[in-house]
Amino acid sequence: MAGAQYDPKAIIATIVSPLPGIGSHTITGYQDGTMLVAERNSDLNELTPGAQGDFAFTLKRDRSGTITLSLLQTSPSNAVLSQIALADQISGQGVFSIQIKDNESGSVGGATVAKIQKHSNMEFSNEITVREWIITCGELNLLEDAYSAL
């Protein structure tokens, strides 16, 4: 059996904003190490045990989540995300969509309605620092290895 291959360059995250001058933007300039994390806010199911050993599961319908982008301070994507955050603060017009795709495995994720939850910190040092952007998603869809799941 051949080993699987992973290439960080195959990870593509794209935001689409209706704001003038932004449109579609592919996120670039990730830090070395963890580039992005997409996670749901709630568990999929909750177990409720009974007094006599029986149990029941509750399917949780909360599909909200967050995507954390870890970018170098030199990434041009910081300026785009900052413009979206500023537009949201001024006019409430900071809604955008975000799509994540691994072009090798076919894993996909994203949301059609997203907002910047937290602006990155601005840290300066004698070395390049990291800017972490937290994006909140109304409905975060995640599908691992979409090619084999079909």
CORGIPE-V598654 format. One record per residue. RES is the residue in one small letter. SS is DSSP state (hx for helix, st for strand, lp for the rest). OMEGA is omega in whole degrees, -180 to 180 (NA if undefined). D_FIRST is the distance of its C-alpha to the first C-alpha in Angstrom with 1 decimal. Layout:
[[RES,SS,OMEGA,D_FIRST] [RES,SS,OMEGA,D_FIRST]]
This chain:
[[m,lp,180,0.0] [a,lp,178,3.8] [g,lp,178,6.5] [a,lp,179,9.3] [q,lp,176,12.6] [y,lp,178,16.0] [d,lp,180,19.3] [p,hx,178,22.6] [k,hx,-179,24.3] [a,hx,180,22.4] [i,st,-178,24.4] [i,st,174,27.6] [a,st,-177,30.5] [t,st,173,33.5] [i,st,176,36.9] [v,st,-177,39.5] [s,st,176,43.1] [p,lp,-179,46.3] [l,lp,178,48.2] [p,lp,177,49.8] [g,lp,180,48.1] [i,lp,179,44.7] [g,st,179,43.2] [s,st,-179,39.4] [h,st,175,38.0] [t,st,-179,34.5] [i,lp,179,34.2] [t,lp,174,33.7] [g,lp,179,34.3] [y,st,174,32.1] [q,lp,172,32.4] [d,lp,-176,29.8] [g,lp,-179,27.8] [t,lp,-177,28.0] [m,lp,179,29.0] [l,st,177,29.6] [v,st,175,29.4] [a,st,-179,29.9] [e,st,176,31.0] [r,st,180,33.1] [n,lp,-175,36.5] [s,lp,172,36.4] [d,lp,177,34.2] [l,lp,-178,33.1] [n,st,174,34.8] [e,st,180,37.5] [l,st,174,38.1] [t,st,-180,41.7] [p,st,176,42.3] [g,lp,-177,45.4] [a,lp,-176,48.0] [q,lp,177,47.1] [g,lp,176,43.3] [d,lp,-178,42.7] [f,st,176,41.0] [a,st,176,40.4] [f,st,172,38.0] [t,st,177,39.4] [l,st,180,37.3] [k,lp,-177,38.0] [r,lp,179,38.7] [d,lp,179,38.8] [r,lp,179,36.1] [s,lp,-180,37.7] [g,st,179,35.8] [t,st,172,35.7] [i,st,178,33.7] [t,st,178,34.3] [l,st,179,34.0] [s,st,-173,34.1] [l,st,172,35.7] [l,st,180,37.2] [q,lp,-180,41.0] [t,lp,-179,40.8] [s,lp,176,38.7] [p,lp,180,40.7] [s,hx,177,39.3] [n,hx,-179,41.6] [a,hx,180,44.6] [v,hx,180,43.3] [l,hx,178,42.5] [s,hx,177,45.9] [q,hx,179,47.7] [i,hx,179,46.2] [a,hx,179,47.2] [l,hx,178,50.7] [a,hx,179,51.1] [d,hx,179,50.2] [q,hx,-176,52.8] [i,hx,-170,55.5] [s,hx,-177,55.1] [g,lp,-176,52.3] [q,lp,-176,50.4] [g,lp,180,47.2] [v,lp,178,44.9] [f,st,174,41.8] [s,st,178,38.3] [i,st,178,35.1] [q,st,178,31.6] [i,st,179,28.3] [k,st,171,25.2] [d,st,-175,21.8] [n,lp,177,21.3] [e,lp,-176,17.6] [s,lp,-176,16.6] [g,lp,177,19.7] [s,lp,-178,21.1] [v,st,176,24.9] [g,st,176,28.1] [g,st,-178,31.7] [a,st,177,35.2] [t,st,177,38.0] [v,st,-178,40.7] [a,st,176,40.3] [k,st,175,42.7] [i,st,-180,42.7] [q,st,-178,43.3] [k,st,175,43.9] [h,lp,179,44.8] [s,lp,171,43.1] [n,lp,174,45.1] [m,lp,180,46.6] [e,lp,179,46.0] [f,lp,-174,47.1] [s,lp,174,46.5] [n,lp,174,46.5] [e,lp,178,42.8] [i,lp,-179,41.0] [t,lp,-176,40.6] [v,st,174,38.5] [r,st,178,39.7] [e,st,178,38.2] [w,st,177,39.0] [i,st,-179,38.8] [i,st,178,38.6] [t,st,-174,39.5] [c,st,179,38.2] [g,lp,177,40.1] [e,lp,-178,37.1] [l,lp,178,33.7] [n,st,-179,30.9] [l,st,177,27.3] [l,st,177,24.1] [e,lp,171,20.7] [d,lp,-175,17.9] [a,hx,-179,20.4] [y,hx,-179,18.2] [s,hx,-179,16.2] [a,hx,-177,19.4] [l,lp,NA,21.3]]
